[in-house]
Amino acid sequence: MKVRYTENASAEISRIFEYIARENPSAADAIVRRLENVLAKLVLFPHMGRTCDIPGVFVVPLGRYPYAVYYTIEDDELIVLHVHHGARLPPRFHEPSTAFRR
């Protein structure tokens, strides 16, 4: 299974990293490493996330960090839709299959 990021997810990850790195670069690196570890587990066990209100969309927390990964599974791809801070309003979704450019 391959991992693909939507444009939204890539932009969110960049913003999270840049915001945290301004004050604590090692913490920003740790969050990105945790995200990579969670995604590596999801590749092996794609249904380990819990379902959310949108059909076909799963969410998994980043453990000790206040972020959650929203993703969907299409064919042999795990598609990261959003990486979102838990204290913020939930992300807005479009139809998962059209949330990225093919």
LINFENNOR-V695369 format. One record per residue. RES is the residue in one small letter. SS is DSSP state (H for helix, E for strand, C for the rest). PSI is psi as a letter, one per 40 degrees, with the letter a starting at -180 (999 if undefined). D_LAST is the distance of its C-alpha to the last C-alpha in whole Angstrom. Layout:
# LINFENNOR-V695369
<<RES & SS & PSI & D_LAST> <RES & SS & PSI & D_LAST>>
This chain:
# LINFENNOR-V695369
<<m & C & h & 17> <k & E & i & 14> <v & E & h & 14> <r & E & i & 11> <y & E & h & 11> <t & C & i & 10> <e & H & d & 11> <n & H & d & 14> <a & H & d & 15> <s & H & d & 15> <a & H & d & 17> <e & H & d & 19> <i & H & d & 20> <s & H & d & 21> <r & H & d & 23> <i & H & d & 25> <f & H & d & 26> <e & H & d & 27> <y & H & d & 29> <i & H & d & 31> <a & H & d & 31> <r & H & d & 33> <e & H & d & 36> <n & C & g & 35> <p & H & d & 33> <s & H & d & 34> <a & H & d & 33> <a & H & d & 30> <d & H & d & 29> <a & H & d & 30> <i & H & d & 28> <v & H & d & 25> <r & H & d & 27> <r & H & d & 27> <l & H & d & 23> <e & H & d & 23> <n & H & d & 26> <v & H & d & 24> <l & H & d & 21> <a & H & d & 23> <k & H & d & 25> <l & H & d & 22> <v & H & d & 20> <l & H & d & 24> <f & C & g & 24> <p & C & d & 21> <h & C & e & 23> <m & C & e & 26> <g & C & i & 24> <r & E & i & 26> <t & E & i & 24> <c & C & a & 24> <d & C & e & 25> <i & C & h & 21> <p & C & h & 21> <g & C & e & 19> <v & E & h & 18> <f & E & i & 21> <v & E & i & 22> <v & E & h & 24> <p & E & i & 27> <l & C & f & 27> <g & C & b & 31> <r & C & e & 33> <y & C & i & 31> <p & C & f & 30> <y & E & i & 26> <a & E & i & 24> <v & E & h & 21> <y & E & h & 19> <y & E & i & 16> <t & E & i & 15> <i & E & h & 15> <e & E & h & 12> <d & C & b & 14> <d & C & f & 14> <e & E & h & 12> <l & E & h & 14> <i & E & h & 12> <v & E & h & 14> <l & E & d & 14> <h & E & i & 17> <v & E & h & 20> <h & E & h & 23> <h & E & h & 27> <g & C & d & 29> <a & C & e & 31> <r & C & i & 29> <l & C & i & 28> <p & C & i & 25> <p & C & i & 21> <r & C & h & 20> <f & C & i & 17> <h & C & i & 15> <e & C & h & 14> <p & H & d & 12> <s & H & e & 9> <t & H & e & 9> <a & C & e & 9> <f & C & i & 6> <r & C & h & 4> <r & C & 999 & 0>>
